[in-house]
Amino acid sequence: MTTRGQNRQAGAAEQTESIRVAIIGAGAAGCAAALGLLACGVDEVLMLDSASSGEADRIGECLPPSCVPILQSLRLWDDFLSQGHLPSVGSAACWGRNGWGFNDFLMDPHRCGWHLDRRIFDASMLAAAQQRGARLEQGCRLRGLTRRGKGGWLLDLEQAGQPLRRQADFVLDASGVAAVAARQLGVMRNEIDCLNVSYAYLNCVDAMAFPARSWLEAVENGWWYAAGVPGDRIVVAYATDRKRGKPQGAAAWMAALQNTRHLWPVIRDAHPIPMPGTVRITAAPSAILSNVAGQDWLAVGDAACSYDPLTAHGILKALHDGEAAGRAVAKALAGNPQALQNYQTGVFARFSNYLRLRNRLYCDEGRWRHMGFWARPLTQVARRAG
C-alpha cells in the first residue's frame, strides 16, 4: 500500500521524546489495547486523547453476558462489579411483528448482561491503563504523521493550541470513526451504510418501574431503542437514515417517541420528566478500512471498522479487538510482523460475519419494505442478501 508522507524525513525534529507505542485515542478500544500491550511487557505506552474532561454522555451502554471472559482477561472484572452498572435480563423487540418478542439471558452461563454508566466504565478503563504503566496526554490532536527514515513515526500534535511533537516506534489508531491516523496515511475507509442516531437521556421519577432489559421497536422510517442506565435514567435513541435524520428539537423528538405504539407505554410507566434536556445526534456508519494494519501501524475499534448499532456489538467489539490489537503489536515489536496480518485477517472475518448478521436482522422486518427507510437501496440490498 502506498501512503502519503512515508518518504518525508523528520530532520532536526528527531530530538523529540521517543516512545515505543503511541495510541491515538483513549476510549474502550484504546484502553483495551494499552492493557494488552502492558500485559505483554511492552512499556513506554503513550495514550493521546483529544477529548476534554466533562464531555457529554456517550451513546452505547449495553454489554452482553459474554463480556465476562474478556473483562476477566483484561483484569477488569472485579472492579467492574463494584461500579454500579445495572444488570440486564435480556432484550425485547417489536421487529417484524406487532408485539413484543423476548430474548432472555437466563440460559446463558453468565446469567445476565449489563447496562453501563459509560462515564464510570470509560474512566475505570483509563485509570486501569494508567495504573499499569501507560501515560496519558489529554487534549492532544494529531495534525501530521511522518515516517522516520530509521523506522517508526514522528507525530505532529496540537495541545491547547500549541504544537507538540512525539516520536513512536509504532502508532495504534484508536480514534473512533474519524480514524485520524489511518486517514493521515491515506488508507481508504469503505462506508457501506450510515445511520443518523438522535438520542437523549430521560430522568425518571420511578426508574425501577422500567424493566431491566433493552427494548427495540421498528417504525415506518427507522427504529427506536431504550435501556435503563444508572442514575434513574433511561437512554432512548431513534435511528434512521441521513435523509430523514435531520436535526429536530426536543419537543418534536419527544412527540415522535410518544407516538410509538409499543415502546412509549413501557417508558411511560417509569414516569419520565416530560422533556429531555438535550437531544444529540451522532452518525453510526457501517464501514471498514481497506487495511487495518501495516508497517509500524494498526487501527482498532471503530477506527478499523464500525458496526450498525442494531447489532449491539460496539463495546464488546472494542474490548476484544483492543486486547487482540495490543497483543499483535507486542508480537510485531518482538520481531513477528505476521501477527499484524493475522490481526487484520481476524478483523476482516468478523466484519464479514457482522454484515451477514446485519442483513438477516433487516431482512426480518418486512412490514414497511416499500416505504421510506425500509425501501432505500441499502436496506433492500440487505434484504436480498439475507
N, C-alpha and C positions, 0 to 999 in steps of 0.2 A: 504494500500500500504506500502511495506517495503522499506525504503530508507536508503542509506548509511550514516553513520555518526550520525544518530539520537540518538544513545546511548552514544556517547562520551560526556564527560563533559568539560566545559570550564575552570574549575580550577581557577588559580590565575588571568587569564585574565578578570574575571568578573568585574574588576575595571575600564574597559574602558568605554568611553562615551556611554550612553544608550539613544536611541530614540524610538519613537512609531513605525514608519514605515520607512523602507529603500526601496527605489525604485532603482532597478538596471537598469540604462538607463535613458536618458533624451531626447528621441525623442518624436514624436507626442503622442504615446500611454502613455509613462511615464508621460509626462506633463499633459495630459488629466486626468490621474489617480490622479496625485497630486492635480489638480484643483477640482476633485470630492471629494477627502478626505478633503481638506480645506473647501469646501462648506458645508460639514457635521460637521464641527467643530473639526476635528482631527488636532491637532497641532503636532509639532516635526516630520515633514516630511522631510526626507533627501534624496536627489537625488544624486546618484553616477554615474557619467558619465565617461566612458572610453575614449571618443573622445577628441581630441585636437582641439583647435580653428584653423580656416583656412583650414579645410578639404575640399576635393573635393565636387563639386555639387552632391547632392543625386538624384538618379533617382526616379520618382514618383512625378507628378506635377498636376494631374487633380482632381478637386473636382466637383461633380455633383450639380445641383441646390438643391438637398435635404440636402446639407451641412448646409443650413441656420439655421434650428432649433437647431442642436447640437452646432453650433458656438454661437448662442444666449444663449443656456442653459449654456455654459461654460463662458459666458460673454466676448466673444472674437470678436463678430461680428462688433462692431463699429470700433475697431482697425483694423480689417481685411480689411474693406472698404478703409482705408487710406493707405494701404501698397503697392498699385500699381500693384496688381495682374491683369491679363488680363481676361476680360470676354470671355466666350466661348458660341457660339450659338448652339453647338451640336457636332455631330460626323459624319464621313463619312467612309465607309468601302467598299473595294473590297473583298468580302468574300462570296465564293460560287457563284460568278458571275464575268463576265469580264466587270466591270464598277462600278461606284460609286453608292452606296445606302446611303441615308441620313437619319439621325435621329436628328431632331431638338428639342430644348428645349422651343420653343415659347409657347406651350400649358401648360407648367409647371407653377404652381403658382408663382415660384420664377424667371422664365423667362430665366435665364442663369446659366451656370456653370462657373468654374474658372480654369485658368492655372496659377500656382503659381510660384513665386520666392521662392524656397524651403529654401534658406538660411534666407530670411527675415521671412518667415512663421514660421520656426522652432525656430528662435531666439525670435520671438514675443511670442510664447507659453512658452518658457523657462522663459522669462522676466516676463510674467504674473504670472507664478507659484511662482517665487521668490518674486515678489511684494506682493503677498497674503500670504507669510509666509513660503514657502518651502526654505530649504537650499540646496546649490549645492556644491559638491566637484568634481572637474574635474580631469581627468587623473587617475581615480581610477579603478583598475581591481580586480574583485572578484577572489581570489585564493582558498578560502575554506569557507565552511558553516557548522557550528556545532550547533546542537540543545542544548540549555541550559537546565539544569535539572529542572529549575523553569518555563520553557516555553520561547518561543521566540528563538532568534538566536545570535550566535557570528559570525561576518563576518571577515574573514581574507582577507585583501585588500593589494594591492600594488599601491603606488603612487610615481611617479618619482623615481622608483627603490627602494623605502623604504617601509618596512612593516607598515601597519596601521590596527588598529582594531576598530570595532564599534559593539555595541550591538543593537538589534532591537526586539521589540515585534512581528513585522510582516515583512516579506520580500515579495516584489512585484517585480516579474521578468518582466522587460520591455526592455530586452537586445537584441531584434530582433531575427532573426532566430538562432543565436547562443544559445539562451535560457540558459545562463550560470548558473543561479541559479537552474533551473529545472534539468539540467544535473548533477550539484553537488549533487542533491537529488536522482539521479538515475532514473528519470522519462523518460520513453521511448518516443522518437519522431518518429512518423509514417509518413514516406515520401511516397506519392502516385506518385509523378512525380517531375521532376526538369528541368527547362529550363535554358539555358545559355543566358543571355541578354548582347549584346555588344551595347554600346551607346556612343553618342558624342553630343556636343553642336556646332551647326553651327552658326557662326556670319554672319549676312546678311546685305547687302547694303540697301535693300528695304524690311525690315521685314513686313511693313504694307501690302505688296502685298500677304503675306501668309494668307489665310482665317482663321478666328477666330474659328476654330473647331479642334478636334483631328482627325487624319487620320490613317487608318489601311489598309494594303494590305497583303493578304495571297500570299505566293510564294511557290515554289516547296518544299523547305526544312525549312519552318517556316513562320514567318510573320514580317512585318515592321510596325513601328508606328512613327508618328511625331506629334508634337504640338508646336505652338509658345509660347514662355515664355518671361517674361520681360527682357529688355536689348538687344533688337533687335537680339534675338537668336531663333533658332529652335532646340528642342531636338529631336533626331532621335535614334530609338532603333531597333535592329534586334534580334528576339527571335527564338531560335532553340533548339535542344536537346543537351545533353552533348557530344555526339559523333561528332556532326557537329559544335559545338560551341567552337572549339579550338581557342586560341588567333591568331589574324591576325593583320597585320599592318594597319595603317590608309589608305594607298593607296588602299589596297585590299578591305577594308571595304567600302571606298568611291566608288570604281568601282562597287561593288555589289549594292550599293544604286542607282547609276546612271543607273543600268541595270533594275531597277523596271519599269514595264510598265506604271503604273498609278501614283505612289507616286512621283517619281522624277520630272515629269513635273510640279506638284503643287509646290514642293520645289524650283525648278529652277527659277520660276517667282520672288522669293524673292532675287535672286542674292546672293546665299551664297558664302562666301570665299571658294576658291577651295578645301582646305584641312583642316579637323578638327585638332585641336591641339593634342588631346588625345582621343583615343578610349578605353573606360574602359569596363571591363567585370564583371558582377555580377551574382550570382546564384539566381534563382527565383523558390523556391520549393513550391509545394502544399503539406502541411504537417500539422500534429496536434499532440499535446502531448496526451499521454494516459490519463492523468489527468491534468487539468489546474488549479486546486485549491486543497488545503489540509490543514492540521492543521498548522496555522500560516504562510501560503504562498499562493501565487496566481501568475499566469502568464497572461500576457496581450499583445495585439498586435501580432506581428509576433513571439514573444516568445511562445505564446499559439498556434497559428495556422497561416499559411501563405497561400495566395491565388495566383493563376496564374495571372500575370499582365494583361492578356487578359480581365479579368472582370473589371479592373479599379476600384477596391473597396478598395485598400490598405489604403489610408489616411482616408477615411470616416470610415472604419472599426476601425482604430486606435483611432479615436475620440470617436465613440460610445462605443466601448468596454472599452476604457480608463476611460470614465466617469462612466460606469457601474461598472468597477472594483473598482474604488475609493469608490463608494457608498456601494458596497458589503463589502469591507474591513472595512469601518466605522461601518457597522452594526455588523460585526463579532466582532470587538473590543468592541462594546457595549453589547455583550452577545448574539448575534444571529448568531450562526455558520451556520444555514440553508441558510443564504444569500450567502455563498460561494458555496454551492451545487446548488443553483438557478442560480448563475452566470455561473457555469460550464455547466449546462443544456442548458442555452442560447447559449453559445459558440458552444457546440456540435450541436445544432439545426441549427444555422446559417452556420456552416461548411457543414452540410448535404445539405442545400439549395444551398450553393456555388457549391458543386460538381455536383448537378443537372444542374445548370446554365453552368458550365464549359463543361459538357458533351454535352449539347444542342448546345453550340457555336461551339465546334469542329465537332459535327455531321453535322452542317450546311455547312461546307466546304468539298465537295466531289470530287473536280476536280483532286486531286493527291492522292486519297485514297490508291493506290497501290505503291506509291513512297516515298522513303526516310523518312522524318519526319512524314508524314501522315500515313505511313504504319507501324510505330513502334507499339509494342503491346499496350502501354498505350493509344495511340490515337485511336486504333481500339476498345479498351475496352470502351472508351468514346463514340465512335460512336454507339456501340451496346447498351450501357446504354441510350444514347439519343434517 
